[in-house]
């Protein structure tokens, strides 16, 4: 099962990533000014997985990626995949596991390992 990870960008805005059980980032969200907005976006995504639209794209270099859309709003963008089969597996993993995934908050930049 995957995990949602909340962290900060360099501009101090919040983002979340959905990370697979193997540790690979599947999607990264847009930026959020406040942490609770990021947390609300995760909950909205969890509740809307089956009604989300997964728009598929291909880069000029042949890599595949997708955007997760709820209505007209883009919620997250996937990493680049080398094949369409891997892209489909990424979408399937989100649909299957994201609703029951836990949320980890690393936005405080505190070390999780004490000295």
N, C-alpha and C positions, 0 to 999 in steps of 0.2 A: 504494500500500500504506500502511496506517496504522501507528501507533506507540503503544506503551505508554509513558506518561510517569509516573514516580514523583515525587511531591512531598510536602511536609508541609502539614498543615492548621494553622490558627492555634493549636490546642491541642498542637502538636508530635507528633501522630500521623501516620502515613504513609497515603497513598492512592495509587491509580493511576487514570489515565484512559486510555481507548483513544481516540486522536485519528485522524480520517480523514486521507487524503492531502491533503485540501483544508484541513486545519487545524481542523476542527470536532470538538468533543468528542462522542463517541457515547455512552460510558458512563463512570460514575465509580464507583469501588469503595467498599466500606465502609471504616472506619478500622482501622488496624493499629498496635499499640503499638510493634512492632519492624520494622525495614526488611526483615529476612530473611523475616518472615511475609508481607509485601507481595509480595516477589519469588516466594515459593512459591505465593501465590495466582495470580499471573500465569501461572506455569508450569502450575498445575493447570487454569486456564481454557484455556490453549493446547491442552493435551492432551484436554480434554473438550468442545471446541466442538460436535461433532456430537451429543453426548449431553446437552448442556445443555437445560434447559427455558426457553423465553422467554415469560414471563407478560406478557400485554398488559393495559394499564389505560387508562382515559380519565378525565381530571379533570372537575370540575364545569363548567369553562369550555370543555370540548371538546377539550383538548389530549390527545395520545396519548403514552404512554411504556411502557417494558417493563423487567422485571427479569430478570436472568440468574441462573438457579438451577442449582446442582449438588446433586442430591439435595434435601434440605430446607434447604440453606444458600443464602441470597441472596449472590451474588458482586458484583453491580454493578447500578446503576440508570441507565437512559438519560436523555438530555436530553428535553425536551418537544418533540414534533413536532406540526405543524399538521394533518397528515392521516395516515391509516392507511397510505397508500402510502409516504410518507416513512419512517414507522416500519418498514415491511417492508424498505425499502432499507437502513436502519441495521442491522437484524438480518442481512440478506444480506451486508453488508460485513464484519461481524464474522466470520461463518462462513467467508467466502471468504479473507480476508486475515490475520486475527489470528494464526493458527498460525505464520506465517513472519515476523511483525512483530518489529522490534527493540525493545529496552527502553532508554529514556533515563532517567537518574537526575538529577533536579534538586532532590533533597532536601537537599543541602548549602547551598543558598541562595547558592552562589558565583556571581559574575558570569561569564558565559561570554565576555564581551567585555572584554578587558584595557583599562585606561585608557591 
